[in-house]
């Protein structure tokens, strides 16, 4: 099994990079484990307090569960991946069954900052993008997918997203084996990543 970590700032294009890699690989060879599924369940908090959570801070993630699940996949065991709702800031009662695959991609903004999780990765990737481009994508995503207003998105960006990126996300770039500038638009980097994964699969 090959464990690939794909990190980068909010709106950097990580998800696009993951999708394009999967498109180039044989069908049903890849399982994707999103960091976002492992945000802590905050159902014990009032909704107003939940909406103030800093999702770009490491403390928002249930790291032990994520690490346990990756280890189980490595040991050829299936897992029950949580489903997290950004609208309610809680976990759903339902889960997603994920079976072991030849390639497991862990995708998320903070994944390279956790030493125990990082140690499990065979390849570490950081998707880089200009701050203005990231902000533009965050605005579009949060309005469409998370029902937020432009003013709410901009306030959250200034209060939590930007400072957390500088403190917790940008510094993890030094742990990356490969840095991908321009996100999903960098077809050369995506081709190289895909070729590396295919090579490792063939060797195994």
Secondary structure as GFF3:
##gff-version 3
##sequence-region A 1 204
A	DSSP	beta_strand	2	8	.	.	.	ID=ss1
A	DSSP	alpha_helix	14	24	.	.	.	ID=ss2
A	DSSP	beta_strand	30	34	.	.	.	ID=ss3
A	DSSP	three_ten_helix	35	38	.	.	.	ID=ss4
A	DSSP	alpha_helix	47	50	.	.	.	ID=ss5
A	DSSP	three_ten_helix	58	60	.	.	.	ID=ss6
A	DSSP	alpha_helix	63	74	.	.	.	ID=ss7
A	DSSP	beta_strand	79	85	.	.	.	ID=ss8
A	DSSP	beta_strand	90	98	.	.	.	ID=ss9
A	DSSP	beta_strand	103	107	.	.	.	ID=ss10
A	DSSP	three_ten_helix	111	113	.	.	.	ID=ss11
A	DSSP	alpha_helix	115	119	.	.	.	ID=ss12
A	DSSP	beta_strand	123	128	.	.	.	ID=ss13
A	DSSP	alpha_helix	131	146	.	.	.	ID=ss14
A	DSSP	alpha_helix	150	156	.	.	.	ID=ss15
A	DSSP	pi_helix	157	161	.	.	.	ID=ss16
A	DSSP	alpha_helix	162	164	.	.	.	ID=ss17
A	DSSP	pi_helix	165	169	.	.	.	ID=ss18
A	DSSP	three_ten_helix	170	175	.	.	.	ID=ss19
A	DSSP	beta_strand	178	181	.	.	.	ID=ss20
A	DSSP	three_ten_helix	183	185	.	.	.	ID=ss21
A	DSSP	alpha_helix	187	203	.	.	.	ID=ss22
###
